[in-house]
Amino acid sequence: ILKSTMLIEQIKQDLVNHIKSGDKIKISITRLLIAALKDKEISLRNNQDSDELINDNIVMEIINKMIKQRKIAAQTYEDANRADLAEKELEEAELLRHYLPSQLSEDQLNTKVEEIIKRVDAKSLRDMSKVMKIIKEHLSGKCDMQMASNLVKSKLSE
């Protein structure tokens, strides 16, 4: 029932290909991703007008969230000396990363953050939400939002 975007079509096609190839890990993570997308679409449908359904930016947000969850789980497993499970989580994160555009390097992100701060004329930490709103609109899925937030915070508190 998912409203199709180019990214969702790609994910569905990949699921078919993974099933044909019999790659259990890829099948599992792709199914989890599709389930998360359907869940998000249902919650959007219940909360808003139907024309504001799922788009590629929302898909990228969901993928980033799933990657972050896997990184946290991997760290937890590493702390518990379960390298085998940590490796599985990191492998799944890598498979999910395949659907995201190439990530900005820290230098590129730094440059973009500086440009946005100048554009919105942000002077202090009070203006952080204005800056983050624009970063989210333009760079969602293209950068680590936590890193962006930390950069904005450090630049605005100088």
N, C-alpha and C positions, 0 to 999 in steps of 0.2 A: 504494500500500500504506500511505500515511500514515494513521495514526490521526487521525480528524478532530477538530478543535477549531473553534470559531467563526472564529478568525483564519485557520486553514488553509482552511476553506471559502471565506472571503472572497477569499483569495489565488488559489485555483483558479478561482473565478468571474471574478475580474479577468483571469486569463490567457485564459479563453474570450472575454471582451469585448475584450481587446487584440488577439487573433487576428482577431476579426471586424472590428475597426476598422483592422487592418493597421499599427498603430503598432509599428515594429520595435524601438525602444529599450525600450518598455514590455514587449513580448513577451520580449526578451532578459533584462531584469533580473528579471522575474517567473519565468522559467524557471530562472535562476540561484538565486533564492530557494528555489524548490521543490526543486531539486537539493540545496541546502544543508540543507534540512529533512529530506529523505529520508536524507541522509548522517548527520545527527545522530540520527535515529530508529534507524538500523541500529546505530550505535555504542552507543546506549542499550540496545537490545535485546540486544546481545552482552555488555554489562557488568552488567545488572541484571535484576530480576524484570520480567516483561512488563507488570505493571500500572503500572510507573513509566515509562511511555513519554512521548511528547511532550505538552506542555501549552502554553497561551498564553504563560506566562512564558519558557519555553525558546525559543519562536518569537520573542519580543521580544528575547531575548538575541542570537539569531542575526542578527536584523535590525540591532540596534545594532552588532554586530561588523562586518557588511557595510558599514554606513554609515561606521564608523571607518576601514575599509580604503579606502573611496573618498575620504575626506577626506585620508588620508595620500598616496594616489596623486595626488590633485589638487595637493597641496602639492609633491610631487616634480616633477610636470609644470610647475607654475608656476616652480619653481627652474630648470628646464631651458628656460624661455621657450617652453613649448608650451601657450599659453592655450586652444587649441582642445580639446586632450585633457583639460585640467584642467576645462574647462566641462562636458564630457561626464561626467566622474566626479562632479562636483557635482550635475548633473542626475539621475544615477542615485541618488545619496544622497537627493535630495529625493523621488524616486519611492518609495524604501524608507521614508522617514520617514512617508509617508502611512498606513502600517500601525500606527504606534505611537500610543499615547494622547498627548494634548497634554503637552508637556514642562513640568516645573516651572521657574519662573523662579529666578534665583539667590537672591532673597529668600525665596521659598517653600521652596527646598531648605535654605537656612540655618536657617529656623525648624524644619523637620522634623529636621534633623541635631541641633539643640540639644535638641529633645524626646526624641529617641532616646538621646542621651548622658545626659540626666537619668534616663530610664527604666531604663537598664542600670547607672546609677551609675558611669559611666566617669570615671576620674580622670587617667589618664596614657596615653601612647602604647601601653603594654602592653595596654590595653583596646580598642585600635582594631579588632581582629578581631571582637570581640563586636558592636561598633557597626556595622561594615560588613556583618556577617552579617544583621542586622535590616534595614539599608537595602536590601540585595540582595533580601530576602524581600518587603519592602513597596513598594519604589520602583523595582524593576527595570523598565526600559522607560519609566519616567516621568521619568528624569533622566539626566544625563551622569554615569556612575559615576566617571569620573576627577575631575570637579569635586567630587563627593560625597567622594571619598577625600581630596582636597586640603583640603576644608573640615574634615573630621574630624581630619586630621593637625594643621591649624593650631589648632583649638579644644583638642585634647588636649595640645598642647605649650605652651599659654599658662601 
